[in-house]
Amino acid sequence: MRHLSFFLAFLLLPAVASAMVDGAAVYAATCSACHGQGIAGAPKFSDAAAWKPRIAQGMETLVKHAQEGFQGKSGFMPAKGGNASLSNAEVAAAVKYMTEAAEK
Ligand code: HEC
């Protein structure tokens, strides 16, 4: 019985991992290029003052702007950070990761 559950865990692990979306990894690979240092008018990562008025717009608006692109007062946010291969869920996870870091 012990062997069987070991075997099952091996079978299930990759399936679980691919279903999970890692906002931190998406951020690091795509979004940090601009948001890491606040390049081109992008609100800087974990800068609470820069993110506060944006967070106040509501999560729905932020996610929409990140997925579809957004021309704001300080610069241009390209759709999906310019990485069209990202899914909407990956972009949403990255937005969640970034806003949580700014609220700490
Ligand atoms: C090429 C640079 C660049 C990249 C890459 C980039 N952003 Fe942005 N982003 C910007 C700029 C510039 C703004 C500010 C636009 C403004 O308010 O004028 C912005 C704003 C935002 C906002 C705030 C939108 C709002 O309504 O205030 C969110 C959320 C966001 N980005 C998420 C992301 C996510 C998620 C990624 C990665 C998938 C990403 N960005 C990658 C440049 C970038």
Backbone and ligand atoms as CSV (ligand in chain L), in Angstrom:
chain,resi,resn,atom,element,x,y,z
A,1,MET,N,N,0.846,-1.213,0.000
A,1,MET,CA,C,0.000,0.000,0.000
A,1,MET,C,C,0.877,1.257,0.000
A,2,ARG,N,N,1.936,1.233,0.751
A,2,ARG,CA,C,2.812,2.384,0.834
A,2,ARG,C,C,3.456,2.682,-0.527
A,3,HIS,N,N,3.809,1.598,-1.199
A,3,HIS,CA,C,4.419,1.750,-2.511
A,3,HIS,C,C,3.449,2.344,-3.512
A,4,LEU,N,N,2.212,1.943,-3.375
A,4,LEU,CA,C,1.206,2.414,-4.317
A,4,LEU,C,C,0.999,3.927,-4.185
A,5,SER,N,N,0.928,4.431,-2.978
A,5,SER,CA,C,0.687,5.870,-2.820
A,5,SER,C,C,1.902,6.680,-3.285
A,6,PHE,N,N,3.070,6.094,-3.128
A,6,PHE,CA,C,4.290,6.737,-3.632
A,6,PHE,C,C,4.212,6.903,-5.140
A,7,PHE,N,N,3.798,5.828,-5.767
A,7,PHE,CA,C,3.672,5.792,-7.220
A,7,PHE,C,C,2.629,6.813,-7.681
A,8,LEU,N,N,1.520,6.887,-6.971
A,8,LEU,CA,C,0.456,7.822,-7.337
A,8,LEU,C,C,0.934,9.268,-7.212
A,9,ALA,N,N,1.699,9.548,-6.178
A,9,ALA,CA,C,2.193,10.901,-5.972
A,9,ALA,C,C,3.052,11.331,-7.154
A,10,PHE,N,N,3.834,10.413,-7.656
A,10,PHE,CA,C,4.679,10.703,-8.815
A,10,PHE,C,C,3.861,11.003,-10.052
A,11,LEU,N,N,2.781,10.260,-10.192
A,11,LEU,CA,C,1.916,10.455,-11.357
A,11,LEU,C,C,1.222,11.811,-11.302
A,12,LEU,N,N,0.797,12.211,-10.116
A,12,LEU,CA,C,-0.031,13.404,-9.982
A,12,LEU,C,C,0.776,14.696,-9.919
A,13,LEU,N,N,2.004,14.624,-9.463
A,13,LEU,CA,C,2.784,15.830,-9.225
A,13,LEU,C,C,2.907,16.753,-10.446
A,14,PRO,N,N,3.294,16.236,-11.612
A,14,PRO,CA,C,3.433,17.140,-12.775
A,14,PRO,C,C,2.108,17.776,-13.165
A,15,ALA,N,N,1.016,17.034,-13.024
A,15,ALA,CA,C,-0.296,17.573,-13.392
A,15,ALA,C,C,-0.657,18.745,-12.486
A,16,VAL,N,N,-0.373,18.601,-11.195
A,16,VAL,CA,C,-0.684,19.668,-10.242
A,16,VAL,C,C,0.184,20.889,-10.531
A,17,ALA,N,N,1.462,20.658,-10.814
A,17,ALA,CA,C,2.389,21.767,-11.035
A,17,ALA,C,C,1.989,22.587,-12.260
A,18,SER,N,N,1.538,21.955,-13.325
A,18,SER,CA,C,1.224,22.715,-14.532
A,18,SER,C,C,-0.111,23.454,-14.396
A,19,ALA,N,N,-0.975,22.994,-13.488
A,19,ALA,CA,C,-2.250,23.676,-13.295
A,19,ALA,C,C,-2.079,24.936,-12.446
A,20,MET,N,N,-0.999,24.989,-11.688
A,20,MET,CA,C,-0.776,26.148,-10.826
A,20,MET,C,C,-0.095,27.254,-11.621
A,21,VAL,N,N,-0.519,28.470,-11.413
A,21,VAL,CA,C,0.098,29.582,-12.113
A,21,VAL,C,C,0.933,30.359,-11.111
A,22,ASP,N,N,2.196,30.544,-11.440
A,22,ASP,CA,C,3.128,31.163,-10.512
A,22,ASP,C,C,3.336,32.636,-10.881
A,23,GLY,N,N,2.616,33.509,-10.177
A,23,GLY,CA,C,2.690,34.940,-10.470
A,23,GLY,C,C,4.081,35.494,-10.310
A,24,ALA,N,N,4.829,34.984,-9.322
A,24,ALA,CA,C,6.183,35.476,-9.080
A,24,ALA,C,C,7.087,35.154,-10.268
A,25,ALA,N,N,6.913,33.960,-10.841
A,25,ALA,CA,C,7.754,33.552,-11.978
A,25,ALA,C,C,7.414,34.370,-13.221
A,26,VAL,N,N,6.125,34.636,-13.424
A,26,VAL,CA,C,5.702,35.448,-14.571
A,26,VAL,C,C,6.272,36.858,-14.413
A,27,TYR,N,N,6.160,37.391,-13.199
A,27,TYR,CA,C,6.698,38.730,-12.927
A,27,TYR,C,C,8.188,38.782,-13.254
A,28,ALA,N,N,8.933,37.792,-12.727
A,28,ALA,CA,C,10.389,37.787,-12.895
A,28,ALA,C,C,10.782,37.692,-14.369
A,29,ALA,N,N,10.037,36.893,-15.141
A,29,ALA,CA,C,10.404,36.652,-16.537
A,29,ALA,C,C,10.011,37.809,-17.452
A,30,THR,N,N,8.884,38.456,-17.185
A,30,THR,CA,C,8.370,39.452,-18.132
A,30,THR,C,C,8.231,40.853,-17.531
A,31,CYS,N,N,7.557,40.953,-16.394
A,31,CYS,CA,C,7.146,42.266,-15.890
A,31,CYS,C,C,8.295,43.033,-15.240
A,32,SER,N,N,9.257,42.319,-14.654
A,32,SER,CA,C,10.323,42.985,-13.917
A,32,SER,C,C,11.187,43.847,-14.836
A,33,ALA,N,N,11.175,43.569,-16.146
A,33,ALA,CA,C,11.971,44.358,-17.087
A,33,ALA,C,C,11.668,45.843,-16.929
A,34,CYS,N,N,10.401,46.189,-16.744
A,34,CYS,CA,C,10.022,47.593,-16.543
A,34,CYS,C,C,9.699,47.886,-15.085
A,35,HIS,N,N,8.956,47.007,-14.453
A,35,HIS,CA,C,8.475,47.306,-13.104
A,35,HIS,C,C,9.543,47.133,-12.027
A,36,GLY,N,N,10.585,46.358,-12.324
A,36,GLY,CA,C,11.653,46.134,-11.339
A,36,GLY,C,C,12.286,47.430,-10.878
A,37,GLN,N,N,12.648,48.278,-11.829
A,37,GLN,CA,C,13.306,49.544,-11.483
A,37,GLN,C,C,12.418,50.750,-11.788
A,38,GLY,N,N,11.199,50.508,-12.209
A,38,GLY,CA,C,10.310,51.616,-12.537
A,38,GLY,C,C,10.717,52.301,-13.830
A,39,ILE,N,N,11.042,51.523,-14.855
A,39,ILE,CA,C,11.516,52.041,-16.141
A,39,ILE,C,C,10.334,52.519,-16.993
A,40,ALA,N,N,10.545,53.590,-17.742
A,40,ALA,CA,C,9.569,54.109,-18.719
A,40,ALA,C,C,8.244,54.502,-18.071
A,41,GLY,N,N,8.294,54.935,-16.811
A,41,GLY,CA,C,7.068,55.381,-16.139
A,41,GLY,C,C,6.295,54.266,-15.469
A,42,ALA,N,N,6.842,53.062,-15.447
A,42,ALA,CA,C,6.141,51.938,-14.812
A,42,ALA,C,C,6.200,52.066,-13.288
A,43,PRO,N,N,5.066,51.833,-12.608
A,43,PRO,CA,C,5.104,51.835,-11.138
A,43,PRO,C,C,6.071,50.758,-10.645
A,44,LYS,N,N,6.997,51.175,-9.793
A,44,LYS,CA,C,8.071,50.288,-9.348
A,44,LYS,C,C,7.564,49.212,-8.397
A,45,PHE,N,N,8.174,48.034,-8.526
A,45,PHE,CA,C,7.807,46.894,-7.683
A,45,PHE,C,C,7.955,47.245,-6.202
A,46,SER,N,N,6.947,46.904,-5.409
A,46,SER,CA,C,6.904,47.087,-3.954
A,46,SER,C,C,6.987,48.553,-3.516
A,47,ASP,N,N,6.755,49.488,-4.439
A,47,ASP,CA,C,6.681,50.907,-4.101
A,47,ASP,C,C,5.214,51.223,-3.749
A,48,ALA,N,N,4.950,51.252,-2.466
A,48,ALA,CA,C,3.562,51.389,-1.997
A,48,ALA,C,C,2.917,52.678,-2.504
A,49,ALA,N,N,3.678,53.783,-2.509
A,49,ALA,CA,C,3.116,55.069,-2.921
A,49,ALA,C,C,2.731,55.053,-4.399
A,50,ALA,N,N,3.558,54.399,-5.219
A,50,ALA,CA,C,3.281,54.342,-6.655
A,50,ALA,C,C,2.069,53.450,-6.944
A,51,TRP,N,N,1.884,52.430,-6.134
A,51,TRP,CA,C,0.814,51.466,-6.405
A,51,TRP,C,C,-0.517,51.820,-5.759
A,52,LYS,N,N,-0.484,52.606,-4.683
A,52,LYS,CA,C,-1.716,52.868,-3.925
A,52,LYS,C,C,-2.863,53.396,-4.794
A,53,PRO,N,N,-2.628,54.488,-5.565
A,53,PRO,CA,C,-3.746,54.997,-6.379
A,53,PRO,C,C,-4.174,54.019,-7.464
A,54,ARG,N,N,-3.255,53.174,-7.894
A,54,ARG,CA,C,-3.602,52.191,-8.924
A,54,ARG,C,C,-4.452,51.071,-8.318
A,55,ILE,N,N,-4.036,50.616,-7.147
A,55,ILE,CA,C,-4.787,49.558,-6.463
A,55,ILE,C,C,-6.206,50.045,-6.156
A,56,ALA,N,N,-6.319,51.368,-5.892
A,56,ALA,CA,C,-7.627,51.942,-5.576
A,56,ALA,C,C,-8.618,51.831,-6.746
A,57,GLN,N,N,-8.075,51.647,-7.963
A,57,GLN,CA,C,-8.972,51.476,-9.126
A,57,GLN,C,C,-9.710,50.146,-9.083
A,58,GLY,N,N,-9.204,49.227,-8.272
A,58,GLY,CA,C,-9.809,47.899,-8.198
A,58,GLY,C,C,-9.014,46.893,-9.008
A,59,MET,N,N,-9.002,45.695,-8.501
A,59,MET,CA,C,-8.224,44.613,-9.105
A,59,MET,C,C,-8.667,44.328,-10.535
A,60,GLU,N,N,-9.978,44.431,-10.780
A,60,GLU,CA,C,-10.514,44.108,-12.108
A,60,GLU,C,C,-9.907,45.021,-13.179
A,61,THR,N,N,-9.847,46.311,-12.858
A,61,THR,CA,C,-9.289,47.287,-13.797
A,61,THR,C,C,-7.805,47.036,-14.016
A,62,LEU,N,N,-7.076,46.777,-12.942
A,62,LEU,CA,C,-5.637,46.539,-13.060
A,62,LEU,C,C,-5.350,45.330,-13.951
A,63,VAL,N,N,-6.093,44.262,-13.712
A,63,VAL,CA,C,-5.881,43.042,-14.495
A,63,VAL,C,C,-6.216,43.301,-15.966
A,64,LYS,N,N,-7.310,44.012,-16.205
A,64,LYS,CA,C,-7.723,44.332,-17.575
A,64,LYS,C,C,-6.636,45.159,-18.281
A,65,HIS,N,N,-6.118,46.173,-17.591
A,65,HIS,CA,C,-5.074,47.013,-18.176
A,65,HIS,C,C,-3.828,46.197,-18.491
A,66,ALA,N,N,-3.502,45.247,-17.606
A,66,ALA,CA,C,-2.298,44.429,-17.819
A,66,ALA,C,C,-2.506,43.454,-18.982
A,67,GLN,N,N,-3.717,42.936,-19.119
A,67,GLN,CA,C,-3.985,41.956,-20.180
A,67,GLN,C,C,-4.131,42.629,-21.543
A,68,GLU,N,N,-4.796,43.786,-21.559
A,68,GLU,CA,C,-5.132,44.408,-22.841
A,68,GLU,C,C,-4.215,45.560,-23.222
A,69,GLY,N,N,-3.390,45.987,-22.273
A,69,GLY,CA,C,-2.532,47.128,-22.522
A,69,GLY,C,C,-3.231,48.402,-22.070
A,70,PHE,N,N,-2.440,49.443,-21.824
A,70,PHE,CA,C,-3.003,50.624,-21.187
A,70,PHE,C,C,-2.067,51.810,-21.399
A,71,GLN,N,N,-2.621,52.905,-21.926
A,71,GLN,CA,C,-1.860,54.146,-22.033
A,71,GLN,C,C,-2.273,55.044,-20.884
A,72,GLY,N,N,-1.373,55.263,-19.956
A,72,GLY,CA,C,-1.689,56.104,-18.806
A,72,GLY,C,C,-0.967,57.427,-18.880
A,73,LYS,N,N,-0.966,58.164,-17.755
A,73,LYS,CA,C,-0.331,59.482,-17.728
A,73,LYS,C,C,1.186,59.362,-17.687
A,74,SER,N,N,1.684,58.271,-17.126
A,74,SER,CA,C,3.139,58.193,-16.966
A,74,SER,C,C,3.828,57.361,-18.037
A,75,GLY,N,N,3.066,56.600,-18.818
A,75,GLY,CA,C,3.711,55.815,-19.865
A,75,GLY,C,C,2.764,54.816,-20.496
A,76,PHE,N,N,3.352,53.898,-21.235
A,76,PHE,CA,C,2.549,52.898,-21.946
A,76,PHE,C,C,2.830,51.509,-21.396
A,77,MET,N,N,1.764,50.855,-20.970
A,77,MET,CA,C,1.845,49.476,-20.494
A,77,MET,C,C,1.417,48.566,-21.650
A,78,PRO,N,N,2.370,47.815,-22.233
A,78,PRO,CA,C,1.986,46.954,-23.370
A,78,PRO,C,C,1.119,45.777,-22.919
A,79,ALA,N,N,0.214,45.322,-23.775
A,79,ALA,CA,C,-0.639,44.182,-23.445
A,79,ALA,C,C,0.237,42.993,-23.038
A,80,LYS,N,N,-0.099,42.385,-21.903
A,80,LYS,CA,C,0.631,41.237,-21.353
A,80,LYS,C,C,2.126,41.531,-21.199
A,81,GLY,N,N,2.465,42.805,-20.990
A,81,GLY,CA,C,3.868,43.179,-20.839
A,81,GLY,C,C,4.666,42.910,-22.097
A,82,GLY,N,N,3.973,42.790,-23.241
A,82,GLY,CA,C,4.651,42.550,-24.501
A,82,GLY,C,C,4.925,41.075,-24.765
A,83,ASN,N,N,4.520,40.210,-23.852
A,83,ASN,CA,C,4.753,38.771,-24.007
A,83,ASN,C,C,3.427,38.071,-24.346
A,84,ALA,N,N,3.114,38.006,-25.650
A,84,ALA,CA,C,1.816,37.494,-26.097
A,84,ALA,C,C,1.612,36.019,-25.757
A,85,SER,N,N,2.695,35.318,-25.421
A,85,SER,CA,C,2.547,33.890,-25.120
A,85,SER,C,C,1.978,33.652,-23.723
A,86,LEU,N,N,1.879,34.710,-22.915
A,86,LEU,CA,C,1.300,34.551,-21.572
A,86,LEU,C,C,-0.216,34.388,-21.673
A,87,SER,N,N,-0.766,33.534,-20.809
A,87,SER,CA,C,-2.222,33.404,-20.748
A,87,SER,C,C,-2.779,34.538,-19.881
A,88,ASN,N,N,-4.086,34.794,-20.002
A,88,ASN,CA,C,-4.718,35.804,-19.153
A,88,ASN,C,C,-4.549,35.454,-17.683
A,89,ALA,N,N,-4.602,34.144,-17.363
A,89,ALA,CA,C,-4.449,33.713,-15.969
A,89,ALA,C,C,-3.046,34.019,-15.455
A,90,GLU,N,N,-2.055,33.861,-16.303
A,90,GLU,CA,C,-0.673,34.158,-15.890
A,90,GLU,C,C,-0.500,35.650,-15.634
A,91,VAL,N,N,-1.084,36.467,-16.504
A,91,VAL,CA,C,-0.983,37.918,-16.327
A,91,VAL,C,C,-1.705,38.323,-15.033
A,92,ALA,N,N,-2.890,37.752,-14.797
A,92,ALA,CA,C,-3.643,38.075,-13.579
A,92,ALA,C,C,-2.859,37.677,-12.333
A,93,ALA,N,N,-2.182,36.526,-12.389
A,93,ALA,CA,C,-1.390,36.066,-11.249
A,93,ALA,C,C,-0.220,37.015,-10.985
A,94,ALA,N,N,0.379,37.525,-12.062
A,94,ALA,CA,C,1.491,38.466,-11.902
A,94,ALA,C,C,1.002,39.777,-11.291
A,95,VAL,N,N,-0.184,40.245,-11.712
A,95,VAL,CA,C,-0.749,41.479,-11.143
A,95,VAL,C,C,-0.997,41.281,-9.646
A,96,LYS,N,N,-1.526,40.129,-9.286
A,96,LYS,CA,C,-1.800,39.826,-7.886
A,96,LYS,C,C,-0.490,39.846,-7.094
A,97,TYR,N,N,0.529,39.221,-7.645
A,97,TYR,CA,C,1.835,39.174,-6.987
A,97,TYR,C,C,2.393,40.582,-6.788
A,98,MET,N,N,2.263,41.421,-7.810
A,98,MET,CA,C,2.817,42.778,-7.741
A,98,MET,C,C,2.037,43.652,-6.753
A,99,THR,N,N,0.712,43.552,-6.765
A,99,THR,CA,C,-0.067,44.404,-5.858
A,99,THR,C,C,0.124,43.958,-4.406
A,100,GLU,N,N,0.249,42.659,-4.188
A,100,GLU,CA,C,0.478,42.182,-2.811
A,100,GLU,C,C,1.819,42.671,-2.282
A,101,ALA,N,N,2.823,42.686,-3.158
A,101,ALA,CA,C,4.153,43.150,-2.741
A,101,ALA,C,C,4.106,44.633,-2.393
A,102,ALA,N,N,3.246,45.396,-3.067
A,102,ALA,CA,C,3.159,46.837,-2.831
A,102,ALA,C,C,2.336,47.158,-1.588
A,103,GLU,N,N,1.568,46.187,-1.114
A,103,GLU,CA,C,0.712,46.433,0.053
A,103,GLU,C,C,1.396,46.052,1.356
A,104,LYS,N,N,2.578,45.449,1.248
A,104,LYS,CA,C,3.265,44.977,2.455
A,104,LYS,C,C,3.924,46.118,3.202
L,1,HEC,C1,C,7.733,47.715,-21.491
L,1,HEC,C2,C,7.579,48.035,-20.087
L,1,HEC,C3,C,6.570,47.261,-19.277
L,1,HEC,C4,C,6.481,45.892,-19.091
L,1,HEC,C5,C,7.381,44.803,-19.659
L,1,HEC,C6,C,5.366,45.676,-18.183
L,1,HEC,N1,N,4.803,46.874,-17.844
L,1,HEC,FE1,FE,3.178,47.124,-16.613
L,1,HEC,N2,N,3.293,49.167,-16.891
L,1,HEC,C7,C,4.244,49.815,-17.666
L,1,HEC,C8,C,4.031,51.244,-17.577
L,1,HEC,C9,C,4.867,52.321,-18.266
L,1,HEC,C10,C,2.910,51.440,-16.732
L,1,HEC,C11,C,2.283,52.772,-16.298
L,1,HEC,C12,C,1.263,53.281,-17.293
L,1,HEC,C13,C,0.678,54.576,-16.803
L,1,HEC,O1,O,-0.020,54.588,-15.789
L,1,HEC,O2,O,0.931,55.605,-17.446
L,1,HEC,C14,C,2.472,50.101,-16.319
L,1,HEC,C15,C,1.396,49.867,-15.494
L,1,HEC,C16,C,0.991,48.610,-15.048
L,1,HEC,C17,C,-0.130,48.355,-14.175
L,1,HEC,C18,C,-1.035,49.425,-13.570
L,1,HEC,C19,C,-2.181,49.705,-14.518
L,1,HEC,C20,C,-3.098,50.773,-13.984
L,1,HEC,O3,O,-4.281,50.757,-14.341
L,1,HEC,O4,O,-2.673,51.639,-13.197
L,1,HEC,C21,C,-0.197,47.007,-13.978
L,1,HEC,C22,C,-1.215,46.257,-13.145
L,1,HEC,C23,C,0.876,46.425,-14.747
L,1,HEC,N3,N,1.583,47.399,-15.378
L,1,HEC,C24,C,1.119,45.076,-14.792
L,1,HEC,C25,C,2.135,44.484,-15.550
L,1,HEC,C26,C,2.333,43.068,-15.645
L,1,HEC,C27,C,1.500,42.024,-14.937
L,1,HEC,C28,C,3.408,42.875,-16.469
L,1,HEC,C29,C,4.015,41.545,-16.905
L,1,HEC,C30,C,3.132,40.583,-17.504
L,1,HEC,C31,C,3.873,44.186,-16.893
L,1,HEC,N4,N,3.072,45.145,-16.316
L,1,HEC,C32,C,4.956,44.426,-17.744
L,1,HEC,C33,C,5.253,49.218,-18.385
L,1,HEC,C34,C,5.505,47.857,-18.484
